[in-house]
Amino acid sequence: MSAPRIVVLTGVTRGLGRALLRELAAAGHTVAGCGRNAGHIEALRREYPAPHSFATVDVSDDVQVSSWAVQILDTLGIPELLINNAALVNRNAPLWEIQAREFDALTGANINGVTNVIRHFVPAMVKVKRGVIVNFSSGWGRSTSAGVAPYCATKWAIEGLTKALAQELPEGMAAVPLNPGIIDTDMLRISFGDEAGAYESPERWAVRAVKKILALGPKDSGKSLSVD
Ligand SMILES: NC(=O)c1ccc[n+]([C@@H]2O[C@H](COP(=O)([O-])OP(=O)(O)OC[C@H]3O[C@@H](n4cnc5c(N)ncnc54)[C@H](OP(=O)(O)O)[C@@H]3O)[C@@H](O)[C@H]2O)c1
């Protein structure tokens, strides 16, 4: 078992984030999580009392992320692990049919959101030269399919952004673009419809994923990795 860590985890209200929270908390780690749905955040506060901490934050809003980071750094301290998990997928459609509003929502959450979280949490981590940043990528961050061009654009961006970040971090830290695999979540149902039911549950996946994530360190920095 690894030493207890303070973990910042975005998109904790559903899907992979929710399942990661369960595994991390059970292993004795402290999770500071966020999501947009206030009802889900309230329920998480009841289910996982302090020192765990949950906030209603839209990661695409830099001001909200800034306040959240100040609060977490003040109360819990500097995270040892930062997992940028929150993201959106577009409804399947050719790129020319995607409305500006939907495209902006995707880039806002998937690229700007990840950067906002890095902007407000990573300086404290850099100061102590310690910590691992995991940015969730996708198979569609390394390949493409028709119907998901906006999502592919954001996940290919995450690969590039994370590899460049890895080159900027001081020795002893790591930034890793991680493809989680294919898991039956709300997001997969948007892309695959009912066929998503043929894939692994988030709860089963999280057992392997947490092992993989907790083992990441400087030797992995800048590498495109996957939860096998
Ligand atoms: N499922 C898969 O097969 C699969 C495959 C490849 C990659 N991924 C990646 O894995 C990650 C998790 O995906 P998932 O399948 O668990 O998706 P999901 O079921 O749709 O859950 C997404 C989570 O992100 C949160 N979120 C979305 N936009 C947000 C925002 N602007 N601010 C804060 N929170 C936000 C959602 O909560 P609220 O609605 O409460 O905000 C929710 O908790 C994503 O990065 C995704 O791209 C998933």
The ligand as a MOL file (V3000), in Angstrom:
LIG
                    3D

  0  0  0     0  0            999 V3000
M  V30 BEGIN CTAB
M  V30 COUNTS 48 52 0 0 0
M  V30 BEGIN ATOM
M  V30 1 N -15.4970 6.3250 -20.4760 0
M  V30 2 C -14.5840 6.0380 -21.3780 0
M  V30 3 O -14.6280 4.9660 -22.0380 0
M  V30 4 C -13.4600 6.9730 -21.6450 0
M  V30 5 C -12.5700 6.6490 -22.7000 0
M  V30 6 C -11.4970 7.4780 -22.9500 0
M  V30 7 C -11.2970 8.6100 -22.1740 0
M  V30 8 N -12.1910 8.9160 -21.1670 0 CHG=1
M  V30 9 C -11.8990 10.1080 -20.3750 0
M  V30 10 O -12.0450 9.7920 -18.9900 0
M  V30 11 C -12.5150 10.9490 -18.2740 0
M  V30 12 C -13.7840 10.6090 -17.5040 0
M  V30 13 O -14.7830 10.2310 -18.4320 0
M  V30 14 P -16.1490 9.5510 -17.9920 0
M  V30 15 O -16.4140 8.4890 -19.0050 0
M  V30 16 O -16.1420 9.2350 -16.5450 0 CHG=-1
M  V30 17 O -17.1660 10.7610 -18.2820 0
M  V30 18 P -18.5860 11.0900 -17.6000 0
M  V30 19 O -19.2220 9.8470 -17.1260 0
M  V30 20 O -19.3080 11.9420 -18.5820 0
M  V30 21 O -18.1540 11.9700 -16.3330 0
M  V30 22 C -17.5280 13.2030 -16.5390 0
M  V30 23 C -17.2910 13.8800 -15.2120 0
M  V30 24 O -16.7210 15.1770 -15.4790 0
M  V30 25 C -17.5030 16.1790 -14.8360 0
M  V30 26 N -17.4410 17.4030 -15.6350 0
M  V30 27 C -17.7400 17.5710 -16.9380 0
M  V30 28 N -17.5570 18.8480 -17.3080 0
M  V30 29 C -17.1080 19.5050 -16.2040 0
M  V30 30 C -16.7340 20.8490 -15.9320 0
M  V30 31 N -16.7850 21.7820 -16.8790 0
M  V30 32 N -16.3280 21.1650 -14.6850 0
M  V30 33 C -16.2590 20.2180 -13.7090 0
M  V30 34 N -16.6030 18.9440 -13.9130 0
M  V30 35 C -17.0310 18.5900 -15.1390 0
M  V30 36 C -18.8950 15.5620 -14.7170 0
M  V30 37 O -19.6010 16.0450 -13.6050 0
M  V30 38 P -20.7300 17.2260 -13.6070 0
M  V30 39 O -21.7120 16.8820 -14.6640 0
M  V30 40 O -21.2280 17.1840 -12.1940 0
M  V30 41 O -19.9440 18.4500 -13.8910 0
M  V30 42 C -18.5550 14.1080 -14.4180 0
M  V30 43 O -18.2800 13.9370 -13.0440 0
M  V30 44 C -12.6850 12.0450 -19.3330 0
M  V30 45 O -11.5200 12.8260 -19.3960 0
M  V30 46 C -12.8530 11.2670 -20.6250 0
M  V30 47 O -12.5090 12.0140 -21.7520 0
M  V30 48 C -13.2500 8.1390 -20.8950 0
M  V30 END ATOM
M  V30 BEGIN BOND
M  V30 1 1 1 2
M  V30 2 2 2 3
M  V30 3 1 2 4
M  V30 4 1 4 5
M  V30 5 2 4 48
M  V30 6 2 5 6
M  V30 7 1 6 7
M  V30 8 2 7 8
M  V30 9 1 8 9
M  V30 10 1 8 48
M  V30 11 1 9 10
M  V30 12 1 9 46
M  V30 13 1 10 11
M  V30 14 1 11 12
M  V30 15 1 11 44
M  V30 16 1 12 13
M  V30 17 1 13 14
M  V30 18 2 14 15
M  V30 19 1 14 16
M  V30 20 1 14 17
M  V30 21 1 17 18
M  V30 22 2 18 19
M  V30 23 1 18 20
M  V30 24 1 18 21
M  V30 25 1 21 22
M  V30 26 1 22 23
M  V30 27 1 23 24
M  V30 28 1 23 42
M  V30 29 1 24 25
M  V30 30 1 25 26
M  V30 31 1 25 36
M  V30 32 1 26 27
M  V30 33 1 26 35
M  V30 34 2 27 28
M  V30 35 1 28 29
M  V30 36 1 29 30
M  V30 37 2 29 35
M  V30 38 1 30 31
M  V30 39 2 30 32
M  V30 40 1 32 33
M  V30 41 2 33 34
M  V30 42 1 34 35
M  V30 43 1 36 37
M  V30 44 1 36 42
M  V30 45 1 37 38
M  V30 46 2 38 39
M  V30 47 1 38 40
M  V30 48 1 38 41
M  V30 49 1 42 43
M  V30 50 1 44 45
M  V30 51 1 44 46
M  V30 52 1 46 47
M  V30 END BOND
M  V30 END CTAB
M  END
